[in-house]
Amino acid sequence: MKFKGKCSVLNLGRNKPMHQYRLGIDLLESSSAERDLKEQVLVDNMLTRSQQCVLRAKKTNGILVCIKKRVANRTTEVILPLYSALVRPHLDYCVQF
């Protein structure tokens, strides 16, 4: 049976022993976090989304820096719509689950 090299094993739980698994003659590598393809959510072996939130926060901080550098008029009337349109959707996506 042939499989793609993208296959990996995510061991769930705190005190679970790390076993090595094979598919045919090939060893599957273990990973500490995997991305759910349907929801595009990064889940680690403790079933938390802390890495997902860290990545989203990093992305939104980059957007905020870009807004700070590019926008000369930093009044509430200007910043609030930019924040609502560019930053908030990323943070909402992170915490909606």
MIBA-559151 format. One record per residue (C-alpha): residue number from 1; residue in three letters; x, y, z negated. Coordinates in nm, 2 decimals, padded with zeros to 4 digits, always signed. Example, Ala and Ser with C-alpha at 12.3 -4.5 7.8 and 13.67 -1.06 7.14 Angstrom:
! MIBA-559151
<pt><num>1</num><residuo>ALA</residuo><px>+01.23</px><py>-00.45</py><pz>-00.78</pz></pt>
<pt><num>2</num><residuo>SER</residuo><px>+01.37</px><py>-00.11</py><pz>-00.71</pz></pt>
//
This chain:
! MIBA-559151
<pt><num>1</num><residuo>MET</residuo><px>+00.00</px><py>+00.00</py><pz>+00.00</pz></pt>
<pt><num>2</num><residuo>LYS</residuo><px>+00.15</px><py>+00.34</py><pz>+00.10</pz></pt>
<pt><num>3</num><residuo>PHE</residuo><px>+00.09</px><py>+00.65</py><pz>-00.11</pz></pt>
<pt><num>4</num><residuo>LYS</residuo><px>+00.20</px><py>+01.01</py><pz>-00.09</pz></pt>
<pt><num>5</num><residuo>GLY</residuo><px>+00.50</px><py>+01.12</py><pz>-00.30</pz></pt>
<pt><num>6</num><residuo>LYS</residuo><px>+00.28</px><py>+01.37</py><pz>-00.48</pz></pt>
<pt><num>7</num><residuo>CYS</residuo><px>+00.14</px><py>+01.11</py><pz>-00.71</pz></pt>
<pt><num>8</num><residuo>SER</residuo><px>+00.23</px><py>+01.14</py><pz>-01.08</pz></pt>
<pt><num>9</num><residuo>VAL</residuo><px>+00.11</px><py>+01.03</py><pz>-01.42</pz></pt>
<pt><num>10</num><residuo>LEU</residuo><px>-00.03</px><py>+01.26</py><pz>-01.68</pz></pt>
<pt><num>11</num><residuo>ASN</residuo><px>-00.02</px><py>+01.09</py><pz>-02.03</pz></pt>
<pt><num>12</num><residuo>LEU</residuo><px>-00.30</px><py>+01.23</py><pz>-02.25</pz></pt>
<pt><num>13</num><residuo>GLY</residuo><px>-00.28</px><py>+01.25</py><pz>-02.63</pz></pt>
<pt><num>14</num><residuo>ARG</residuo><px>-00.04</px><py>+01.33</py><pz>-02.91</pz></pt>
<pt><num>15</num><residuo>ASN</residuo><px>+00.12</px><py>+01.01</py><pz>-03.01</pz></pt>
<pt><num>16</num><residuo>LYS</residuo><px>+00.09</px><py>+00.81</py><pz>-02.70</pz></pt>
<pt><num>17</num><residuo>PRO</residuo><px>+00.40</px><py>+00.62</py><pz>-02.59</pz></pt>
<pt><num>18</num><residuo>MET</residuo><px>+00.54</px><py>+00.73</py><pz>-02.25</pz></pt>
<pt><num>19</num><residuo>HIS</residuo><px>+00.51</px><py>+00.42</py><pz>-02.03</pz></pt>
<pt><num>20</num><residuo>GLN</residuo><px>+00.65</px><py>+00.40</py><pz>-01.68</pz></pt>
<pt><num>21</num><residuo>TYR</residuo><px>+00.40</px><py>+00.31</py><pz>-01.42</pz></pt>
<pt><num>22</num><residuo>ARG</residuo><px>+00.45</px><py>+00.15</py><pz>-01.08</pz></pt>
<pt><num>23</num><residuo>LEU</residuo><px>+00.25</px><py>+00.16</py><pz>-00.76</pz></pt>
<pt><num>24</num><residuo>GLY</residuo><px>+00.39</px><py>-00.12</py><pz>-00.56</pz></pt>
<pt><num>25</num><residuo>ILE</residuo><px>+00.76</px><py>-00.11</py><pz>-00.59</pz></pt>
<pt><num>26</num><residuo>ASP</residuo><px>+00.78</px><py>+00.27</py><pz>-00.65</pz></pt>
<pt><num>27</num><residuo>LEU</residuo><px>+00.79</px><py>+00.43</py><pz>-01.00</pz></pt>
<pt><num>28</num><residuo>LEU</residuo><px>+00.55</px><py>+00.71</py><pz>-01.06</pz></pt>
<pt><num>29</num><residuo>GLU</residuo><px>+00.70</px><py>+01.01</py><pz>-01.23</pz></pt>
<pt><num>30</num><residuo>SER</residuo><px>+00.54</px><py>+01.16</py><pz>-01.54</pz></pt>
<pt><num>31</num><residuo>SER</residuo><px>+00.44</px><py>+01.52</py><pz>-01.57</pz></pt>
<pt><num>32</num><residuo>SER</residuo><px>+00.35</px><py>+01.74</py><pz>-01.86</pz></pt>
<pt><num>33</num><residuo>ALA</residuo><px>+00.07</px><py>+01.93</py><pz>-01.67</pz></pt>
<pt><num>34</num><residuo>GLU</residuo><px>-00.14</px><py>+01.88</py><pz>-01.36</pz></pt>
<pt><num>35</num><residuo>ARG</residuo><px>-00.36</px><py>+02.10</py><pz>-01.15</pz></pt>
<pt><num>36</num><residuo>ASP</residuo><px>-00.72</px><py>+01.99</py><pz>-01.11</pz></pt>
<pt><num>37</num><residuo>LEU</residuo><px>-00.79</px><py>+02.01</py><pz>-00.74</pz></pt>
<pt><num>38</num><residuo>LYS</residuo><px>-01.16</px><py>+02.08</py><pz>-00.76</pz></pt>
<pt><num>39</num><residuo>GLU</residuo><px>-01.14</px><py>+02.37</py><pz>-01.01</pz></pt>
<pt><num>40</num><residuo>GLN</residuo><px>-00.78</px><py>+02.47</py><pz>-00.96</pz></pt>
<pt><num>41</num><residuo>VAL</residuo><px>-00.72</px><py>+02.46</py><pz>-01.33</pz></pt>
<pt><num>42</num><residuo>LEU</residuo><px>-00.39</px><py>+02.37</py><pz>-01.48</pz></pt>
<pt><num>43</num><residuo>VAL</residuo><px>-00.44</px><py>+02.12</py><pz>-01.76</pz></pt>
<pt><num>44</num><residuo>ASP</residuo><px>-00.15</px><py>+01.98</py><pz>-01.98</pz></pt>
<pt><num>45</num><residuo>ASN</residuo><px>-00.13</px><py>+01.65</py><pz>-02.16</pz></pt>
<pt><num>46</num><residuo>MET</residuo><px>-00.31</px><py>+01.79</py><pz>-02.47</pz></pt>
<pt><num>47</num><residuo>LEU</residuo><px>-00.61</px><py>+01.89</py><pz>-02.25</pz></pt>
<pt><num>48</num><residuo>THR</residuo><px>-00.55</px><py>+02.26</py><pz>-02.32</pz></pt>
<pt><num>49</num><residuo>ARG</residuo><px>-00.53</px><py>+02.53</py><pz>-02.06</pz></pt>
<pt><num>50</num><residuo>SER</residuo><px>-00.27</px><py>+02.74</py><pz>-02.24</pz></pt>
<pt><num>51</num><residuo>GLN</residuo><px>-00.03</px><py>+02.72</py><pz>-01.94</pz></pt>
<pt><num>52</num><residuo>GLN</residuo><px>-00.32</px><py>+02.83</py><pz>-01.71</pz></pt>
<pt><num>53</num><residuo>CYS</residuo><px>-00.38</px><py>+03.14</py><pz>-01.93</pz></pt>
<pt><num>54</num><residuo>VAL</residuo><px>-00.01</px><py>+03.23</py><pz>-01.94</pz></pt>
<pt><num>55</num><residuo>LEU</residuo><px>+00.01</px><py>+03.21</py><pz>-01.56</pz></pt>
<pt><num>56</num><residuo>ARG</residuo><px>-00.30</px><py>+03.42</py><pz>-01.52</pz></pt>
<pt><num>57</num><residuo>ALA</residuo><px>-00.18</px><py>+03.68</py><pz>-01.77</pz></pt>
<pt><num>58</num><residuo>LYS</residuo><px>+00.15</px><py>+03.70</py><pz>-01.58</pz></pt>
<pt><num>59</num><residuo>LYS</residuo><px>-00.03</px><py>+03.76</py><pz>-01.25</pz></pt>
<pt><num>60</num><residuo>THR</residuo><px>-00.25</px><py>+04.03</py><pz>-01.40</pz></pt>
<pt><num>61</num><residuo>ASN</residuo><px>+00.04</px><py>+04.20</py><pz>-01.56</pz></pt>
<pt><num>62</num><residuo>GLY</residuo><px>+00.20</px><py>+04.22</py><pz>-01.21</pz></pt>
<pt><num>63</num><residuo>ILE</residuo><px>-00.12</px><py>+04.37</py><pz>-01.07</pz></pt>
<pt><num>64</num><residuo>LEU</residuo><px>-00.13</px><py>+04.63</py><pz>-01.35</pz></pt>
<pt><num>65</num><residuo>VAL</residuo><px>+00.24</px><py>+04.72</py><pz>-01.28</pz></pt>
<pt><num>66</num><residuo>CYS</residuo><px>+00.15</px><py>+04.77</py><pz>-00.92</pz></pt>
<pt><num>67</num><residuo>ILE</residuo><px>-00.15</px><py>+04.99</py><pz>-01.01</pz></pt>
<pt><num>68</num><residuo>LYS</residuo><px>+00.07</px><py>+05.19</py><pz>-01.24</pz></pt>
<pt><num>69</num><residuo>LYS</residuo><px>+00.34</px><py>+05.25</py><pz>-00.98</pz></pt>
<pt><num>70</num><residuo>ARG</residuo><px>+00.10</px><py>+05.33</py><pz>-00.69</pz></pt>
<pt><num>71</num><residuo>VAL</residuo><px>-00.17</px><py>+05.54</py><pz>-00.85</pz></pt>
<pt><num>72</num><residuo>ALA</residuo><px>-00.08</px><py>+05.90</py><pz>-00.93</pz></pt>
<pt><num>73</num><residuo>ASN</residuo><px>-00.41</px><py>+06.00</py><pz>-01.09</pz></pt>
<pt><num>74</num><residuo>ARG</residuo><px>-00.45</px><py>+05.78</py><pz>-01.40</pz></pt>
<pt><num>75</num><residuo>THR</residuo><px>-00.79</px><py>+05.91</py><pz>-01.52</pz></pt>
<pt><num>76</num><residuo>THR</residuo><px>-01.06</px><py>+05.67</py><pz>-01.65</pz></pt>
<pt><num>77</num><residuo>GLU</residuo><px>-01.27</px><py>+05.73</py><pz>-01.34</pz></pt>
<pt><num>78</num><residuo>VAL</residuo><px>-00.98</px><py>+05.60</py><pz>-01.12</pz></pt>
<pt><num>79</num><residuo>ILE</residuo><px>-00.83</px><py>+05.32</py><pz>-01.33</pz></pt>
<pt><num>80</num><residuo>LEU</residuo><px>-01.16</px><py>+05.16</py><pz>-01.45</pz></pt>
<pt><num>81</num><residuo>PRO</residuo><px>-01.28</px><py>+05.06</py><pz>-01.10</pz></pt>
<pt><num>82</num><residuo>LEU</residuo><px>-00.94</px><py>+04.94</py><pz>-01.00</pz></pt>
<pt><num>83</num><residuo>TYR</residuo><px>-00.91</px><py>+04.73</py><pz>-01.32</pz></pt>
<pt><num>84</num><residuo>SER</residuo><px>-01.26</px><py>+04.59</py><pz>-01.27</pz></pt>
<pt><num>85</num><residuo>ALA</residuo><px>-01.19</px><py>+04.50</py><pz>-00.91</pz></pt>
<pt><num>86</num><residuo>LEU</residuo><px>-00.84</px><py>+04.37</py><pz>-00.93</pz></pt>
<pt><num>87</num><residuo>VAL</residuo><px>-00.75</px><py>+04.26</py><pz>-01.28</pz></pt>
<pt><num>88</num><residuo>ARG</residuo><px>-01.07</px><py>+04.14</py><pz>-01.45</pz></pt>
<pt><num>89</num><residuo>PRO</residuo><px>-01.16</px><py>+03.86</py><pz>-01.21</pz></pt>
<pt><num>90</num><residuo>HIS</residuo><px>-00.83</px><py>+03.69</py><pz>-01.27</pz></pt>
<pt><num>91</num><residuo>LEU</residuo><px>-00.88</px><py>+03.71</py><pz>-01.65</pz></pt>
<pt><num>92</num><residuo>ASP</residuo><px>-01.25</px><py>+03.59</py><pz>-01.62</pz></pt>
<pt><num>93</num><residuo>TYR</residuo><px>-01.14</px><py>+03.29</py><pz>-01.41</pz></pt>
<pt><num>94</num><residuo>CYS</residuo><px>-00.89</px><py>+03.20</py><pz>-01.69</pz></pt>
<pt><num>95</num><residuo>VAL</residuo><px>-01.14</px><py>+03.19</py><pz>-01.97</pz></pt>
<pt><num>96</num><residuo>GLN</residuo><px>-01.46</px><py>+03.08</py><pz>-01.81</pz></pt>
<pt><num>97</num><residuo>PHE</residuo><px>-01.40</px><py>+02.71</py><pz>-01.88</pz></pt>
//
